[in-house]
Each structure stands twice: as C-alpha cells, then as structure tokens.
Amino acid sequence: MQNLIHILSGVVIFLYSITQQPIGTGFIVGYPISEDGKNIIPIIVTAKHVVGDNNKILGRFSTKEGEVPEFVEYDIKNLKQNNDYWEHPSDEGVDIAAFRTLHFNQADYEPFPLNLIATKDIFNELNICETDRIIFPSMLINFMGFSKNYPVMRDGTIALIPQEKVPMKYKVGSKEINTKQEVILVDATSIPGASGSPIFLWPGPRIVNGSFQIGGTKPFLIGIMHGFYPAWPQEIIELETTEVKAMYRENSGIAIIFPSWKLNDIFKQENFLNRIEELKNKINEKKSLES
C-alpha cells in the first residue's frame, strides 16, 4: 500500500503563476499512443479556474536527482493556438482544463493511466456511492518542499452524488461562471492550493452491493477538485489560489469535485483526438527516419 500511495502522489505537480506564486495542483495523465500502452503523451490536468486569465503558468516538477525542483513554463496562449489546450467541448461551466506537456527526462513523475479514469459505467459496476472513502494528493501552500514537491495525502468520503445538477457561481479569471453542474460532494475540506487535485477511490476494502470486499479495488480517478462548498448561499464563490485566507468560518467541510467522466468527455472530443493522431504520426515519422 505504501508503494501505491507513493505512485499516486507521484502523478501530482504544483502549478504557479509566472511570478512563482502558487496557484494550484495539477496531475499528469499518460495518454497511450501504442497498443501496449508503453508510449504515451503526457497531459496535465487541473481546474480551469487555476489557469484563469494567466497567459503563462509554471509547472514545478520534482527531479530524479532530488536536489531541487525544476520549473517549466507553459505558454497558455500558444498552447491554445496549437490545439494543445482543451476544455469541456460543450459546457463552459465544467471546471476542468487539460494541456499537453513535453516529457522531460530529468523530471520525476508517474503518469496516471487513462484506463483508470472512472466512467459512469464503472461507478455503476463498482457501486461507487456515498460513504466510499477517497484520497487525494494536493499542494499545501505552507510547505511545498525545497528539494522536491511534497504533496500532502488527504482523505475523506463521498458525501453526496446528487441526481440533479447543483447551482454554482464562481470565477475563471475575470469571467463569472453562473451554471448548474453535475458534481460530486465530498466530506473533505478544500484549502487554497488544493484546486485541481486528483480525487481517487480508496484502493482498500469497501462495501460493494451490500457485501464487504476485502480485496479492495483499483485506485480509480473519480474526480477533480473544484473547491470548498460554502456553509451558506453566497452571490459568488471567490476561489482564492494565491494566498492563505481565514476561510474556516465559512467552510462547510464539504468540497465540490467535478466527476471523472467530464474529463473523459474532454479526451473524447474531436479536436483532442485529431491532435493526438497528428502527434502520433509525427512521432512515428521520426522513428522511421531514425531507423
């Protein structure tokens, strides 16, 4: 189990503004481009409001040497122009963003497998429901590590999977989002820096269809952290990502996550698949020239 927890923490990178202010958590999905799954295109996933209006952001990676983390600059404007940045294809209210990253040999990370992103069918087959335990690695702004990234591993439970859409108001940069969304509510406190964190189903024993399953299950990704759910209605939810605030007086202890199948929607859209095919062809052409 300890090795598995280490692997799940390894999918996470920390995201910063261009002035090196921490803005949130991201994680890397390995999109397979070969049948055996050994060749992948790494994709960074985070909350859309973490990217916000930033034209450029930084990703902080741990290195294999383990002496000091390295920053990589991502030009969001160029990524969008090159079709290497993606959001939900039909609903701007979905707070998920994904963008392509190069693979850096000196970087130390674990790409999360595409086939462990839970679909609605997996939710039904495994009877994923309220009281199921979750774990999530995320940035803790007070201590992020000096020699490498140190995500804190936190846990909670699924509190509610509503059968109706939940009204939400939040901001992505300067743009106000007023929407109703298919979300999952979890019994876990979201703090500044946790936005964009991957939410995993606890890979241990659990109750499935009324029976206790000792063997546990795979650590499926079940969602992406959006932020805390306020204790009372507010006009607009300010999702602060750059500084610590006195937030506990208004935090209900419930957090909102966008379900994993919304990320699958992004990976199934035509412009994403066309770009992956284009990149795959370029890689194959390069290999042919080298052989």
RACOR-V976366 format. One record per backbone hydrogen bond with DSSP energy under -1.0 kcal/mol. CO is the residue of the C=O (numbers start at 0). NH is the residue of the N-H. E is the energy in kcal/mol with one decimal. If there is no record, write none. Layout:
BEGIN
CO_NH_E / CO_NH_E
END
This chain:
BEGIN
0_4_-2.6 / 1_5_-2.0 / 2_6_-2.0 / 3_7_-2.5 / 4_8_-2.2 / 5_9_-1.4 / 8_11_-1.4 / 9_109_-2.1 / 10_27_-2.2 / 12_25_-2.6 / 13_59_-3.4 / 14_22_-2.9 / 14_23_-1.4 / 15_57_-2.8 / 16_19_-2.1 / 20_16_-2.8 / 23_14_-2.8 / 25_12_-2.4 / 26_44_-3.0 / 27_111_-3.1 / 28_42_-2.6 / 30_40_-2.5 / 33_36_-1.5 / 38_32_-3.1 / 40_30_-2.4 / 41_100_-2.0 / 42_28_-3.0 / 43_98_-2.3 / 44_26_-2.1 / 45_96_-2.6 / 46_49_-1.1 / 47_51_-2.3 / 50_53_-1.9 / 54_75_-1.6 / 54_76_-1.2 / 56_73_-3.2 / 57_15_-2.8 / 58_71_-2.4 / 59_13_-1.6 / 60_69_-2.4 / 61_107_-3.0 / 69_60_-2.9 / 71_58_-2.8 / 73_56_-2.1 / 73_75_-1.1 / 74_78_-2.6 / 75_79_-2.3 / 76_80_-2.0 / 77_81_-2.2 / 78_83_-3.6 / 79_82_-1.2 / 83_99_-2.6 / 85_97_-2.4 / 90_93_-1.5 / 93_95_-1.8 / 96_45_-2.4 / 97_85_-3.5 / 98_43_-3.1 / 103_106_-1.4 / 105_63_-2.4 / 111_29_-2.6 / 112_115_-1.5 / 113_116_-1.7 / 115_220_-2.8 / 118_122_-2.0 / 119_123_-2.1 / 120_124_-3.1 / 121_125_-2.6 / 122_127_-2.2 / 128_131_-1.9 / 131_157_-2.5 / 132_201_-2.5 / 133_155_-1.8 / 134_199_-2.9 / 135_153_-2.4 / 137_151_-2.4 / 139_142_-1.3 / 143_149_-1.8 / 151_137_-2.0 / 153_135_-2.8 / 155_133_-2.6 / 156_186_-3.4 / 157_130_-3.0 / 159_184_-2.8 / 165_180_-2.4 / 167_178_-2.7 / 168_236_-1.8 / 169_176_-3.8 / 171_174_-1.8 / 174_171_-2.7 / 176_169_-2.0 / 178_167_-3.4 / 180_165_-3.2 / 183_256_-2.6 / 184_158_-2.3 / 184_159_-2.2 / 185_187_-1.7 / 185_254_-2.6 / 190_193_-2.5 / 193_196_-2.1 / 194_24_-2.7 / 196_224_-2.6 / 198_221_-3.0 / 198_222_-1.1 / 199_134_-2.1 / 201_203_-1.1 / 205_212_-3.5 / 207_210_-1.9 / 210_207_-3.3 / 212_205_-1.5 / 217_219_-2.3 / 219_200_-2.7 / 220_117_-2.4 / 221_259_-1.6 / 222_198_-2.7 / 223_257_-2.5 / 224_195_-2.5 / 226_255_-3.1 / 228_251_-1.5 / 237_239_-1.4 / 244_246_-1.8 / 246_249_-1.8 / 249_230_-2.3 / 253_228_-3.2 / 254_185_-2.7 / 255_225_-2.7 / 255_226_-1.3 / 256_183_-2.6 / 257_223_-2.0 / 258_261_-1.9 / 259_263_-1.8 / 260_264_-1.5 / 261_265_-1.3 / 262_266_-1.9 / 268_272_-2.3 / 269_273_-2.7 / 270_274_-1.6 / 271_275_-2.4 / 272_276_-2.3 / 273_277_-2.1 / 274_278_-2.5 / 275_279_-2.6 / 276_280_-2.3 / 277_281_-1.9 / 278_282_-2.3 / 279_283_-2.4 / 280_284_-2.5 / 281_285_-2.1 / 282_286_-2.1 / 283_287_-2.1 / 284_288_-2.0 / 285_289_-1.7 / 286_290_-1.5
END
